[in-house]
């Protein structure tokens, strides 16, 4: 199971880093559903990994990140004016 935990952690980190790089390069605006989805799913995977290894600080950090990213993932995209 340790290999699976590591794989989950790597995928989660890759998703969050992909969102960050895309934002910094101007490829993906932060208001988009895709940006928020990358952050949500990445942090959700890292939260899972933190729970499996019982790392409380990481659970709080990634759990909050996931919760803060969720509204932008599920709300309809607003038209730009």
C-alpha positions, 0 to 999 in steps of 0.5 A: 500500500505504501507504493500506492500512497506515494503514487497518490501523493505524486499525482496530487502534487503534479496537479497542484504544480500544473495549476500553479505553472499554468497560472504563472505562465498565463495559460490558465486564468485563476477564475476558470473551473479548470484551474480550481479543479486542478487545485481541488483534486490535487489537494484532495489527493494530498489530503488522502495521503496525509490522512493515510500517514497521519500528518496532522499539519498536512491534513489541515493545510491540504484539507483547507486548500481543497475546501477553498478550491471547491466552490470555484470548481462547482459554480458556473463560470461567470461571463466576463464583462 
